[in-house]
Amino acid sequence: MATESPPRPRSATPSTIPPKRPLNFDDEQHIPAVSSPLNPDATTSRTRKAPAREQREKKESLKKREAKGVDTTRSATPDTQTSTKKSKKVERPPDVVRPLRYYTKPPNPSDFDPPREPIFNPVLSKVNREFNECFEHISNKKAFRYTNCIADPAFPSSRWFRQTDAEPFEPRFSFQEASSHILFDTSGRSITTEKGFRMARANVCAREGRWYYECKILSGVKPPNLDPSLHPQHQDSSSMSGGHVRLGWARREANLDTPVGFDAYSYGLRDVSGQKVHLSRPKDFAPSNNSFCEGDVIGLELTLPSLALHRKVVEGSYNKAVDVSDDLDPHPAGEAPEIIRDRVPIRYKGVVYFEQFEYSSAKDLEDLMNPAPSLSNAAVAAKDAAATAPPNPNHPSIALRTLPFSSIKVYKNGMLLGTPFTDLFAFLPPASKPAAQQGARDGLDDGMLGYFPAISVFRGGAAEVNFGPDFWCPPSDLTAPGQEEDDNGDDDEGDDEDLQDHSATALAAKDPETQKQHAHGRHSRLRGMGERYVEQIAEDVVYDLVDEVDFWMLDAVDHPDAASGMEGTAALKGRSDVGMAVGMETVGLTELGGGGGEIKEIVQEEE
């Protein structure tokens, strides 16, 4: 008989009851763990983001502040009497863009004399003129530009030097703005060469308005049906080949060892067939067989819009629908151009010149002259269509923007041949930039950016320019110097004639072309480049005075107790921000960012 097993003892009741599973917020809301069509955001709603912590302000420790020399003492209650007193320190003027300043040695006594005349060495006689080699002067090359300067005691804050010019004091070819193989006559208005095409630019440029100059072919293409018996000077066979001449307008970036029209920076005309040349591409624009021969007078008229409209183009705010006028007349009043000239006086063969950075060619314009080879369809489609568009006033590339209302007209012996060029390239910064080198600053206009009369000659070709006022074959609408004052003056003589012609003038004014001419004022009238030369001299004087006053104000702010002259110079020399330079290259040259108070020291050896 089996025995019954004893009953199992009952476990004792636990002394503590285990806690229940904690319920989180999702369980209380009865949110399912798996998303469903009725609750597709179940997974995202279950996750709760932790609240973002506030960032505490990090303060430096007491030791760091003591190491920096910061006063750790608690500031006392400000004294109202002391704080109300005005400080004697003069506040510096706000930061503006101004020229860089350089510390140079005091001028020599000879620096106060006017620049000496150019030295000519006779080379050849041609067309009843003696052509000379001009030497003992500096030439513009290697990304630098040089202008004559003179020491003046009235300009101590500008280091005593201001701009001037050398004889002859008239509009002519510039001896610095010419190829080294160009030969000049003593007046500087006639040139020739024994080499290939070489260029020479004038010493005056056009920036806005309508301007005119003439060029006479002295030696070049012979007239058709030339009878040697009637022209003894052409009897020998060698004289029948008189070389070639090209003429036109060029910017400062144009290469002087090339013909006019070689690149995008010049617009030229060939003497053969009278073709227009730009980007080295000759094209016809006038009747065929219209060559420019010896004895012909070729007139060139340049039209440029106002500088105000020009700035709209380079700044990207030009609107064809709104800007429907060249804005030349009425001329904008009270708008002064921002002219900044970073230049330093240097000594070359005993003569002092201003040296400054020259503007260089842009890659976009070089690519326009030498286009890249054709790309595949995929590569062409990938490129932006706007970037490959032809030059226009709203082109994405500033260098490829053109000027509306700009053109070049050509006259032959007083007769209009046509308008070979329109929509010229813009030249104001940033369309023009200096070469990328130490110390060069972009976006600055030195007042001499524009289009220059330019002539290039080839192997015996010779030409003479005429900038007025006595032109050989002037156009009918050319304004003589002072004529606009006579037209607008209160001259009592001729009042009766004005009254008699009033009705005829009113009838003629109904003609649209006459209305357009009457709308023109002083700036939109056609004038000779000789008048522009006078304006350019006045502008240079004003710019020199503005720079002197600006530097004088900076000296008064930084050193109010420093006397003018040598004492002020000694005080400025002791400044802590004076840079050093060796030779003609500055060491540690930094952009001022508009301050202008810094002075760079130049140590140059005599040559």
Protein Blocks (a to p, Z undefined) as FASTA:
>chain_A
ZZdddddddddddfbdcddddddfklmnopafbdcfklmmlmmmmpccdddddddddddd
fklmmmnopafbdcddddfklmmpccfbdcdddddddddddddddddfklmpccdddddd
dfbdcehiacdddehiacdeehiacddddddfklmmnnopacdddddddddddfklccfk
bccdfkopaccdfbdcdddddfbdcfbdcdddddddfbdcddehiafklmmmlmpmklmm
gbjaddddddfklcfkbcehkammbccddfehoiaceehiacdfbdehiacdehiacddd
dddddfklmmmmmnopacfklmmcghlaccdehiacddddddddddeehiacdddddddd
dfklmmmmmccddddfklmmmpcfklmpccdfkbfblklpccehiacdddeehiafbjfb
ghiadfbdfkbccdddehiaghiaehiaccddddddeehiacdddebjbdfbdcfklcce
hklmmmmmccfghklmmmmmmmmmmmmmmpmklmmmmmpcfklpccdfklmmmmmmmmmm
mmmmmmmmmmmmmmmmmmmmbcehjllmmmmmmpmkbccdehjbcehiacehhnomaccd
dddddZZ
